[in-house]
Amino acid sequence: MLKNLGIDLHQSEKKTLFSFLSLYTFLCVLIICFVSFLYFTFQKNLMLQNKRQVLQAYSKDFILRLKDLHINFDKYKYYPRDEKFNSAIYDSDETLIFSTLKEKKVALKEVIYTNNTYIQFIEEPESYYLGAKYIIIEIKDEGFWLEKSKNEIMLFALISFVFLFFMGWFLLKLFLKPMRDSFTLLDNFIKDTTHELNTPLMAITSNIEMLKNYSLDEKILKKINRIEIAAKTVSNIYEDLSYITLNNNVISVNEAINITKLVQERVEYFMSLCSMKKIHIEVELEKNVFLNIDKKKISKVLDNLLSNAIKYNKPEGKIILLLKDSYFSIEDTGLGIKEEHLNLLFKRYSRFSDTVGGFGIGLNIVKLICEEYKINISVSSTLKVGTKMELEW
Amino acid sequence: MVKKMLLFFFLVIRFYASPYENNCLSCHQKLPVSIDKFFYRYLLKYSSKTRVQEQMFLYLSEPRKDKTIMPKAFISRFGIKKASSLKKEELEQALDSYWNKYKVFGKIK
């Protein structure tokens, strides 16, 4: 739904939005239920008012016949029955004297009410014939009003829900417009910036490679080496940003990639960065390990893992790379990560160290690619000892 | 001898008869209005057993013109009865017997 609106929100923002939508839906349902209940009560009371007149007439007739029985109780004792209604008589202690009711449970404090499929009417006569303080007249509730009310309520609920749904949709679009605008603006800005960065970066790196072919003074070579490292760092950031903004939505071109060869290539690429911190890399690679994957994406995974292992390693530290069939691990001797931070490690923009620069997007990209290819990634770390990242597929 | 025996049995029956029969029925039988009419007048006004017996007890303990439920013509003709000489328990027992004899519960068909 949000994609249709041109918005690609983060997980937390989606969660907030869905919470809001759930609350909105819940409130809508609550309002509809409340109004339906009021309407139902109104319809019921209207029906009872109509029936009350009929029941009052029945009770009047019944009282006359009860009076007759009271006067002649020594002669006959036949309870006044009528095919149009059932009845019962209770004394002032609410003790049943006699009853022909179908629904035995009565509410003597009420006047008129529905009792399952019956309507019961309570009358208190002026004189208590045969001790009857409460006279209950009962008739069958045909339920036409209930059927009619149900249909009306269903129709009302449906129309209201559709109306409130579209109202919610409209409000959502209205509220999300500023967010969508700012997202588009940010997206375009990153896209333009990364595009503009690409050309000068390519120029710097290719010229450095060309310069290396010349026999240069050691001091100049050292400086060129530093420029190369800086350029590679910028290039890495550039690639991460372009992956987030562009490649994230690009369809993967999967092919059988020789991971052994690729790891060697990427280690070679980061060698200059390692030599600057005097980091020693130990490599143990099984020959010809193949994986069906997009080359750019697996390169991104390896680059980010290597770059982190270098970045957060101590000077003169060690990196151990191990590649087996369906398994790859990279272990460093760096700062280590606190246990409580391990869960947040792959969250975008999560950073736990200020000693080195970064945006906190590298491991998020790693996680996204691993999820896409169902590669299981796990982290184990000991503070001030080092971190080990393991990939299994 | 037979006469003496019959007199003896009659006295025994009278002695063991309930307070209702001895103290209520014996006098009311002499009136032209049967005793059940009084019951139904009480029932008409007070409805339940509790209230009927309570009001009857109050009247029989201290009969007064303003407390009677009988019509004026009846009082003019027969007057107000004397206060009952029965003890509280005996009067309550008599009222229970009276209620059980004329109650409508279980009699309506």
Interface residues (C-beta under 8 A of the other chain):
Chain A: L69 H70 F73 D74 K77 Y78 Y79 D91 S92 D93 T95 I97 F98 S127 Y128 Y129 L130 G131 A132 K133
Chain B: D36 Y40 L43 L44 K45 Y46 S47 S48 K49 T50 R51 V52 V104 F105 K107 I108 K109
